């Protein structure tokens, strides 16, 4: 129990939540970019 209390006192929970929030934001950004790429019409190649 004391280890958990020590980690809480050091702000581990808050830091972990912030890290997961950034991870979710990254996943959302990649998903949005992929959806935009799929909806764009194909560009003809320029030689």
Secondary structure, 3 states (H helix, E strand, C coil): CHHHHHHHHCCHHHHHHHHHHHHHHHHHHHHHHHHHHHHCCCCCCCC
